[in-house]
Amino acid sequence: MALTKENLAQLIALQKQDGGLDKLQKEMDTIPAEIEGLRAGLEKDKAAVASAKSQTMTLEKLKKTKELDVAAKEEAAKKHGGELNQVKTNEAFKALQHEIERAKADASDIETQILEIMDQLDASRKAEKAAAAVLKVSEDEVKAEVSHRESQLAEVKARFEAAKVLRDQTAAPVPAEAMKVYNHVRSRGKLDAVVPIDATTCSACRVILAPQVIVEATKAKALVTCESCQRILYKAETTVPAQAN
């Protein structure tokens, strides 16, 4: 495959530009994930506030239920108290007194429970307030950080597009067959698709090269590749790299 020294220089320059594009692409891939991570952290803080609110509401409902229970017991005691004057036997009188005492005792127990619930409710409200304060700080911080990362992403995208234009300009004069080999090697994860010969070996995979391969690379008149790793080879002393734009 015919190739000139200038084409080799263009490939070397192209590889440098592609390396820069790879770094920019990595940034473009990383920033959205970082933004998602920030938002995920914020969702945890929101969940903490929601959980605290739910606990407060549960305790408030329970307190209300217990207060109704106390009212019911007090009403029962009052009702039985009114019935005392209507009974005609000593046994019935004692039975009503027992019911009144039990209703009052139950009411007292429930009131104790209400006091305990009130303590829990106070702690829950404080926890809710603290969680809300944490959320407020998180929201402000995440909003600012997301805005910063989005601006960063827009800048990186702009730099990528500008660099891509220059990269395509560098690639344009390179023969299609050479570009096919170059792109194929890079597609296999070997981003250093164009490497110099190190004495008698491929500088990438360290395989000893056939003498004829070295001769052809020295002439720099054809595309020479490593039989082991398929990278494009060149002799540094006979190839002057083009300036990457």
BAGUZA-521662 format. One line per 10 residues: number of its first residue (from 0); for each residue x, y, z of N, C-alpha, C. Coordinates in Angstrom, 3 decimals. Example, Ala and Ser with C-alpha at 12.3 -4.5 7.8 and 13.67 -1.06 7.14 Angstrom:
// residues 2
0 = 13.190 -5.690 7.800 12.300 -4.500 7.800 13.200 -3.300 7.800  12.850 -2.250 7.080 13.670 -1.060 7.140 12.900 0.030 7.870
***
This chain:
// residues 245
0 = 0.848 -1.195 0.000 0.000 0.000 0.000 0.886 1.249 0.000  0.825 2.022 -1.084 1.684 3.209 -1.209 1.361 4.236 -0.127  2.434 4.825 0.382 2.279 5.844 1.415 3.511 6.733 1.378  3.353 7.996 1.623 4.484 8.921 1.618 4.898 9.271 3.043  6.086 9.866 3.155 6.543 10.338 4.465 5.569 11.367 5.023  5.033 12.169 4.135 4.073 13.187 4.559 2.820 12.528 5.135  2.366 11.440 4.483 1.197 10.722 4.993 1.470 10.141 6.373  2.675 9.594 6.564 3.033 9.043 7.874 3.037 10.146 8.927  3.586 11.303 8.532 3.594 12.443 9.459 2.171 12.867 9.805  1.298 12.803 8.798 -0.108 13.158 9.029 -0.775 12.159 9.983
10 = -0.440 10.874 9.826 -0.998 9.845 10.720 -0.521 10.047 12.160  0.759 10.410 12.301 1.297 10.660 13.642 0.595 11.866 14.270  0.412 12.915 13.475 -0.292 14.107 13.965 -1.748 13.761 14.284  -2.343 12.944 13.419 -3.735 12.537 13.618 -3.898 11.769 14.926  -2.934 10.900 15.196 -3.000 10.110 16.432 -2.949 11.015 17.663  -2.123 12.051 17.582 -2.045 13.003 18.699 -3.380 13.721 18.883  -3.974 14.112 17.775 -5.284 14.784 17.855 -6.353 13.845 18.374  -6.315 12.596 17.929 -7.298 11.619 18.414 -7.129 11.366 19.908  -5.875 11.421 20.366 -5.632 11.270 21.804 -6.305 12.385 22.587  -6.217 13.606 22.047 -6.891 14.735 22.690 -8.403 14.573 22.662
20 = -8.913 14.086 21.533 -10.356 13.858 21.419 -10.823 12.766 22.383  -9.992 11.738 22.550 -10.339 10.660 23.490 -10.501 11.208 24.905  -9.593 12.106 25.288 -9.665 12.702 26.627 -10.927 13.554 26.777  -11.233 14.311 25.741 -12.440 15.143 25.790 -13.695 14.278 25.829  -13.685 13.186 25.074 -14.830 12.280 25.071 -15.033 11.660 26.455  -13.922 11.323 27.101 -14.006 10.760 28.452 -14.637 11.761 29.403  -14.257 13.029 29.266 -14.861 14.073 30.102 -16.356 14.184 29.823  -16.712 14.131 28.531 -18.132 14.242 28.167 -18.938 13.059 28.691  -18.290 11.915 28.823 -18.973 10.734 29.354 -19.049 10.773 30.879  -18.031 11.377 31.487 -17.931 11.385 32.955 -18.829 12.425 33.608
30 = -18.890 13.617 33.019 -19.637 14.718 33.653 -21.116 14.388 33.871  -21.848 13.823 32.885 -23.254 13.492 33.136 -23.416 12.490 34.284  -22.485 11.537 34.403 -22.547 10.566 35.499 -22.331 11.261 36.842  -21.439 12.252 36.845 -21.191 13.016 38.073 -22.429 13.825 38.461  -23.079 14.402 37.462 -24.309 15.161 37.712 -25.386 14.237 38.274  -25.493 13.050 37.699 -26.475 12.078 38.174 -26.188 11.675 39.612  -24.896 11.549 39.942 -24.512 11.207 41.306 -24.899 12.306 42.295  -24.724 13.554 41.886 -25.114 14.690 42.734 -26.613 14.674 42.990  -27.370 14.431 41.936 -28.827 14.406 42.068 -29.302 13.213 42.892  -28.591 12.103 42.774 -28.942 10.916 43.564 -28.738 11.190 45.053
40 = -27.654 11.899 45.362 -27.402 12.264 46.758 -28.488 13.174 47.293  -28.971 14.075 46.449 -30.045 14.990 46.846 -31.334 14.217 47.102  -31.582 13.196 46.288 -32.781 12.380 46.477 -32.759 11.662 47.827  -31.569 11.283 48.273 -31.450 10.633 49.585 -31.839 11.606 50.694  -31.407 12.862 50.537 -31.759 13.877 51.541 -33.261 14.154 51.525  -33.854 14.141 50.322 -35.302 14.326 50.214 -36.041 13.162 50.870  -35.509 11.967 50.680 -36.128 10.777 51.277 -36.058 10.847 52.802  -34.958 11.395 53.320 -34.806 11.529 54.774 -35.844 12.493 55.335  -36.107 13.583 54.614 -37.133 14.546 55.038 -38.515 13.894 54.987  -38.785 13.169 53.908 -40.080 12.504 53.750 -40.302 11.481 54.858
50 = -39.230 10.750 55.202 -39.330 9.743 56.266 -39.608 10.403 57.616  -38.930 11.526 57.870 -39.136 12.247 59.128 -40.561 12.805 59.208  -41.055 13.329 58.091 -42.424 13.844 58.058 -43.435 12.726 58.298  -43.177 11.587 57.674 -44.080 10.446 57.835 -44.130 9.991 59.287  -42.955 9.966 59.948 -42.899 9.579 61.359 -43.679 10.565 62.220  -43.538 11.854 61.935 -44.259 12.885 62.685 -45.765 12.728 62.515  -46.191 12.522 61.269 -47.624 12.354 60.997 -48.190 11.123 61.685  -47.414 10.048 61.691 -47.860 8.810 62.353 -48.056 9.039 63.842  -47.097 9.728 64.452 -47.199 10.005 65.890 -48.353 10.957 66.194  -48.576 11.948 65.334 -49.689 12.881 65.532 -51.036 12.151 65.456
60 = -51.152 11.241 64.504 -52.389 10.451 64.383 -52.589 9.559 65.605  -51.482 8.955 66.050 -51.565 8.084 67.219 -51.968 8.880 68.453  -51.418 10.070 68.613 -51.762 10.939 69.746 -53.246 11.295 69.704  -53.728 11.629 68.504 -55.134 11.969 68.353 -56.034 10.790 68.725  -55.632 9.597 68.286 -56.413 8.391 68.597 -56.453 8.156 70.100  -55.291 8.320 70.746 -55.232 8.106 72.193 -56.073 9.148 72.944  -56.074 10.382 72.453 -56.882 11.426 73.084 -58.372 11.093 72.977  -58.759 10.538 71.844 -60.159 10.110 71.686 -60.476 8.947 72.623  -59.480 8.077 72.813 -59.675 6.951 73.733 -59.858 7.448 75.164  -59.077 8.449 75.553 -59.205 9.035 76.898 -60.586 9.648 77.060
70 = -61.005 10.377 76.033 -62.325 11.023 76.090 -63.423 9.969 76.230  -63.253 8.847 75.537 -64.253 7.780 75.600 -64.295 7.164 76.994  -63.122 6.956 77.598 -63.068 6.385 78.938 -63.670 7.353 79.966  -63.364 8.633 79.800 -63.925 9.628 80.717 -65.433 9.721 80.563  -65.906 9.615 79.342 -67.348 9.643 79.093 -68.014 8.422 79.708  -67.315 7.272 79.617 -67.867 6.045 80.211 -67.960 6.186 81.731  -66.897 6.743 82.349 -66.899 6.934 83.803 -68.010 7.890 84.217  -68.202 8.956 83.432 -69.256 9.929 83.720 -70.641 9.300 83.599  -70.799 8.472 82.575 -72.086 7.814 82.351 -72.416 6.862 83.496  -71.395 6.060 83.885 -71.622 5.122 84.989 -71.869 5.872 86.298
80 = -71.233 7.046 86.450 -71.450 7.846 87.652 -72.905 8.314 87.733  -73.473 8.644 86.600 -74.874 9.067 86.570 -75.825 7.916 86.826  -75.369 6.715 86.561 -76.232 5.540 86.736 -76.247 5.042 88.171  -75.295 5.531 88.991 -75.210 5.057 90.384 -76.506 5.318 91.161  -77.138 6.472 90.930 -78.338 6.838 91.668 -79.570 6.050 91.212  -79.396 5.308 90.111 -80.551 4.591 89.561 -80.582 3.113 89.935  -79.432 2.593 90.429 -79.395 1.158 90.752 -80.105 0.914 92.088  -80.632 -0.305 92.247 -81.431 -0.619 93.434 -80.788 -1.683 94.310  -79.711 -2.289 93.816 -79.075 -3.320 94.637 -77.635 -2.932 94.913  -77.126 -3.464 96.022 -75.753 -3.176 96.423 -74.760 -3.757 95.410
90 = -75.126 -4.948 94.877 -74.242 -5.606 93.913 -74.115 -4.762 92.639  -75.219 -4.220 92.173 -75.205 -3.394 90.967 -74.429 -2.107 91.208  -74.562 -1.550 92.435 -73.846 -0.334 92.791 -72.320 -0.574 92.753  -71.906 -1.720 93.342 -70.489 -2.073 93.368 -69.956 -2.334 91.953  -70.794 -2.941 91.132 -70.376 -3.241 89.754 -70.133 -1.949 88.977  -71.019 -0.976 89.174 -70.852 0.309 88.492 -69.612 1.035 88.993  -69.399 0.989 90.303 -68.207 1.611 90.867 -66.931 0.990 90.278  -66.991 -0.339 90.118 -65.840 -1.040 89.531 -65.598 -0.579 88.092  -66.675 -0.424 87.325 -66.569 0.028 85.935 -66.008 1.454 85.864  -66.471 2.294 86.824 -65.978 3.684 86.869 -64.488 3.718 87.168
100 = -64.059 2.926 88.156 -62.655 2.882 88.540 -61.790 2.350 87.393  -62.310 1.319 86.713 -61.552 0.742 85.604 -61.433 1.749 84.454  -62.523 2.483 84.180 -62.494 3.478 83.113 -61.505 4.593 83.444  -61.496 5.022 84.709 -60.560 6.070 85.121 -59.116 5.574 85.055  -58.903 4.309 85.466 -57.560 3.723 85.425 -57.074 3.612 83.983  -57.976 3.170 83.100 -57.621 3.056 81.677 -57.276 4.432 81.089  -58.083 5.428 81.479 -57.835 6.787 80.994 -56.474 7.284 81.462  -56.123 6.958 82.718 -54.840 7.372 83.278 -53.678 6.708 82.529  -53.840 5.413 82.247 -52.795 4.690 81.496 -52.603 5.292 80.097  -53.726 5.612 79.475 -53.645 6.172 78.117 -53.009 7.550 78.144
110 = -53.318 8.328 79.179 -52.704 9.659 79.300 -51.184 9.545 79.457  -50.752 8.508 80.179 -49.304 8.261 80.303 -48.699 7.949 78.931  -49.449 7.136 78.178 -49.005 6.810 76.820 -48.932 8.074 75.952  -49.894 8.970 76.136 -49.910 10.213 75.367 -48.685 11.062 75.687  -48.299 11.095 76.961 -47.114 11.852 77.361 -45.857 11.281 76.680  -45.790 9.946 76.622 -44.653 9.303 75.956 -44.648 9.632 74.457  -45.852 9.609 73.860 -45.978 9.930 72.433 -45.579 11.373 72.175  -45.938 12.254 73.117 -45.591 13.671 72.960 -44.075 13.865 72.974  -43.379 13.077 73.819 -41.916 13.144 73.844 -41.342 12.675 72.500  -41.910 11.572 72.008 -41.467 11.041 70.713 -41.776 12.035 69.587
120 = -42.931 12.673 69.708 -43.349 13.638 68.695 -42.419 14.844 68.678  -42.017 15.275 69.853 -41.097 16.405 69.944 -39.758 16.050 69.275  -39.263 14.845 69.553 -38.004 14.398 68.954 -38.150 14.261 67.440  -39.304 13.760 67.011 -39.541 13.575 65.579 -39.593 14.909 64.848  -40.238 15.893 65.455 -40.317 17.217 64.834 -38.933 17.860 64.720  -38.109 17.648 65.755 -36.748 18.174 65.712 -35.945 17.494 64.600  -36.137 16.166 64.477 -35.440 15.414 63.424 -35.895 15.874 62.049  -37.202 16.142 61.930 -37.742 16.623 60.659 -37.157 17.987 60.299  -37.071 18.853 61.305 -36.519 20.189 61.077 -35.048 20.105 60.673  -34.308 19.214 61.335 -32.885 19.054 61.022 -32.702 18.507 59.613
130 = -33.534 17.520 59.245 -33.452 16.929 57.907 -33.786 17.964 56.840  -34.765 18.821 57.140 -35.148 19.871 56.191 -34.013 20.878 56.016  -33.297 21.163 57.101 -32.173 22.099 57.030 -31.042 21.516 56.177  -30.787 20.222 56.368 -29.758 19.543 55.575 -30.147 19.558 54.097  -31.425 19.308 53.837 -31.914 19.298 52.451 -31.751 20.663 51.798  -32.055 21.712 52.547 -31.942 23.066 51.999 -30.496 23.359 51.578  -29.557 22.994 52.448 -28.138 23.206 52.136 -27.751 22.365 50.917  -28.214 21.105 50.901 -27.891 20.207 49.785 -28.451 20.730 48.473  -29.684 21.219 48.517 -30.312 21.735 47.303 -29.513 22.906 46.723  -29.087 23.809 47.594 -28.310 24.966 47.143 -26.971 24.527 46.563
140 = -26.320 23.602 47.274 -25.003 23.138 46.826 -25.109 22.364 45.512  -26.090 21.471 45.434 -26.248 20.648 44.231 -26.641 21.511 43.041  -27.516 22.477 43.264 -27.930 23.361 42.182 -26.724 24.097 41.598  -25.881 24.613 42.486 -24.693 25.344 42.039 -23.707 24.420 41.334  -23.525 23.228 41.917 -22.556 22.290 41.341 -23.032 21.745 40.001  -24.326 21.442 39.898 -24.880 20.941 38.636 -24.742 22.008 37.549  -25.024 23.251 37.922 -24.880 24.354 36.973 -23.439 24.459 36.488  -22.499 24.309 37.429 -21.076 24.370 37.076 -20.701 23.226 36.144  -21.175 22.017 36.473 -20.837 20.846 35.647 -21.476 20.951 34.260  -22.677 21.479 34.192 -23.333 21.632 32.890 -22.594 22.639 32.012
150 = -22.114 23.717 32.638 -21.315 24.698 31.890 -20.014 24.059 31.421  -19.452 23.248 32.301 -18.225 22.527 31.995 -18.449 21.591 30.802  -19.585 20.889 30.823 -19.917 19.958 29.750 -20.087 20.685 28.424  -20.766 21.823 28.458 -20.967 22.607 27.235 -19.628 23.066 26.669  -18.718 23.470 27.564 -17.398 23.924 27.121 -16.608 22.769 26.497  -16.663 21.604 27.140 -15.935 20.436 26.629 -16.486 20.014 25.279  -17.812 20.050 25.144 -18.433 19.689 23.861 -17.976 20.639 22.752  -17.913 21.921 23.082 -17.473 22.914 22.092 -16.022 22.660 21.698  -15.185 22.365 22.687 -13.782 22.066 22.402 -13.660 20.797 21.570  -14.499 19.819 21.872 -14.473 18.557 21.123 -14.830 18.802 19.653
160 = -15.900 19.557 19.437 -16.340 19.814 18.057 -15.274 20.573 17.269  -14.649 21.552 17.915 -13.599 22.323 17.243 -12.401 21.433 16.929  -12.025 20.577 17.902 -10.889 19.676 17.701 -11.201 18.631 16.636  -12.469 18.229 16.576 -12.881 17.222 15.587 -12.744 17.784 14.170  -13.050 19.044 13.998 -12.914 19.685 12.682 -11.459 19.649 12.243  -10.549 20.030 13.162 -9.125 20.032 12.842 -8.627 18.612 12.587  -9.123 17.676 13.357 -8.737 16.266 13.195 -9.135 15.767 11.820  -10.351 16.091 11.399 -10.823 15.651 10.082 -10.015 16.293 8.951  -9.568 17.519 9.190 -8.730 18.191 8.200 -7.385 17.474 8.064  -6.853 17.024 9.185 -5.588 16.292 9.163 -5.751 14.936 8.485
170 = -6.904 14.287 8.718 -7.147 12.952 8.160 -7.454 12.989 6.671  -7.970 14.102 6.180 -8.446 14.192 4.795 -7.422 13.753 3.750  -6.169 14.190 3.822 -5.203 13.803 2.781 -4.619 12.404 2.919  -4.890 11.728 4.021 -4.349 10.383 4.231 -5.112 9.392 3.351  -4.422 8.518 2.612 -5.097 7.540 1.752 -6.124 6.716 2.517  -7.235 6.424 1.867 -8.341 5.710 2.505 -7.920 4.372 3.091  -7.069 3.626 2.388 -6.635 2.318 2.882 -5.824 2.457 4.164  -4.997 3.493 4.205 -4.208 3.728 5.420 -5.132 4.095 6.590  -6.130 4.915 6.307 -7.092 5.294 7.349 -7.875 4.073 7.830  -8.155 3.166 6.907 -8.897 1.949 7.270 -8.094 1.121 8.271
180 = -6.796 0.984 8.013 -5.926 0.234 8.927 -5.827 0.962 10.266  -5.614 2.254 10.194 -5.479 3.072 11.412 -6.735 2.957 12.287  -7.891 3.136 11.686 -9.153 3.079 12.439 -9.417 1.674 12.975  -9.038 0.662 12.206 -9.252 -0.725 12.647 -8.437 -1.018 13.906  -7.186 -0.589 13.900 -6.324 -0.833 15.066 -6.878 -0.117 16.297  -7.282 1.131 16.114 -7.842 1.887 17.246 -9.143 1.279 17.748  -9.937 0.732 16.831 -11.225 0.134 17.216 -11.036 -1.094 18.096  -9.842 -1.671 18.043 -9.545 -2.850 18.864 -8.933 -2.451 20.206  -9.011 -1.177 20.529 -8.542 -0.703 21.828 -7.086 -0.299 21.859  -6.409 -0.384 20.711 -5.002 0.025 20.641 -4.955 1.469 20.152
190 = -5.042 2.386 21.098 -5.122 3.800 20.739 -3.811 4.341 20.187  -2.702 3.635 20.477 -1.422 4.002 19.868 -1.274 3.192 18.578  -2.065 3.561 17.601 -2.108 2.788 16.352 -0.874 2.984 15.498  -0.161 4.076 15.697 1.047 4.382 14.918 2.218 4.487 15.894  3.190 3.578 15.773 4.283 3.544 16.747 5.632 3.466 16.041  6.670 3.986 16.656 8.005 3.909 16.048 8.647 2.544 16.260  9.563 2.227 15.400 10.359 1.009 15.571 11.471 1.326 16.554  11.642 0.468 17.535 12.694 0.653 18.535 13.831 -0.320 18.198  14.820 0.196 17.492 15.947 -0.634 17.025 15.429 -1.698 16.062  15.188 -2.909 16.571 14.689 -3.994 15.702 13.348 -4.534 16.178
200 = 12.700 -3.823 17.090 11.433 -4.320 17.641 10.314 -3.295 17.495  9.092 -3.793 17.566 7.912 -2.919 17.625 7.897 -2.306 19.015  7.874 -1.013 19.105 7.940 -0.348 20.418 6.688 -0.574 21.256  5.628 -1.066 20.638 4.385 -1.302 21.383 4.330 -2.714 21.959  4.488 -3.717 21.097 4.339 -5.104 21.567 5.669 -5.810 21.794  6.782 -5.141 21.422 8.141 -5.625 21.662 8.509 -6.876 20.861  7.768 -7.174 19.838 8.103 -8.302 18.973 9.268 -7.906 18.063  10.223 -8.834 17.849 11.352 -8.570 16.949 10.834 -8.587 15.508  11.157 -7.548 14.776 10.657 -7.388 13.415 11.605 -8.014 12.394  11.023 -8.479 11.299 11.838 -9.022 10.204 12.670 -7.897 9.594
210 = 13.880 -8.181 9.174 14.736 -7.143 8.578 14.061 -6.400 7.440  13.301 -7.118 6.607 12.641 -6.481 5.477 11.624 -5.437 5.941  10.959 -5.716 7.065 9.980 -4.771 7.626 10.681 -3.472 8.008  11.848 -3.612 8.618 12.607 -2.434 9.031 13.077 -1.643 7.816  13.499 -2.365 6.786 13.943 -1.715 5.558 12.808 -0.911 4.931  11.628 -1.531 4.847 10.473 -0.866 4.247 10.053 0.355 5.066  10.125 0.217 6.378 9.768 1.347 7.246 10.759 2.484 7.077  12.014 2.142 6.860 13.052 3.158 6.668 12.833 3.916 5.363  12.406 3.207 4.337 12.133 3.840 3.050 10.941 4.795 3.154  9.982 4.429 3.995 8.769 5.246 4.209 8.033 5.528 2.901
220 = 7.918 4.497 2.069 7.193 4.646 0.815 5.930 3.790 0.770  5.732 2.998 1.811 4.553 2.122 1.873 4.114 1.973 3.329  2.868 1.567 3.488 2.340 1.345 4.839 2.925 0.046 5.382  3.602 0.134 6.511 4.229 -1.031 7.135 3.559 -1.274 8.486  3.167 -2.524 8.709 2.496 -2.844 9.972 3.216 -3.971 10.690  3.023 -4.032 11.980 3.589 -5.104 12.801 2.735 -6.357 12.612  3.381 -7.458 12.288 2.631 -8.695 12.066 1.989 -9.209 13.346  2.537 -8.808 14.484 2.010 -9.288 15.760 0.807 -8.480 16.246  0.949 -7.144 16.292 -0.123 -6.310 16.857 -0.866 -5.480 15.815  -0.424 -5.534 14.568 -1.052 -4.831 13.449 -0.951 -3.305 13.509
230 = -0.147 -2.793 14.414 0.028 -1.344 14.466 0.865 -0.880 13.258  0.650 0.368 12.884 1.416 0.965 11.791 2.788 1.369 12.327  3.825 0.987 11.617 5.190 1.224 12.070 5.865 2.338 11.270  6.794 3.028 11.918 7.606 4.016 11.208 8.958 4.151 11.896  9.935 4.642 11.169 11.252 4.908 11.744 11.294 6.385 12.109  11.506 6.665 13.357 11.464 8.042 13.845 12.469 8.943 13.127  13.644 8.421 12.806 14.681 9.256 12.209 14.418 9.582 10.736  13.497 8.834 10.139 13.212 9.108 8.717 11.841 9.728 8.517  11.088 9.913 9.588 9.748 10.488 9.486 9.657 11.707 10.386  9.439 12.850 9.811 9.283 14.088 10.587 7.800 14.311 10.832
240 = 7.330 14.177 12.089 5.892 14.345 12.372 5.381 15.701 11.950  4.189 15.700 11.336 3.541 16.965 10.986 3.058 17.637 12.258  2.954 18.937 12.235 2.447 19.659 13.406 0.949 19.457 13.515  0.502 18.935 14.669 -0.955 18.746 14.883 -1.587 20.109 15.063  -2.712 20.321 14.369 -3.380 21.615 14.480 -4.049 21.743 15.827
***
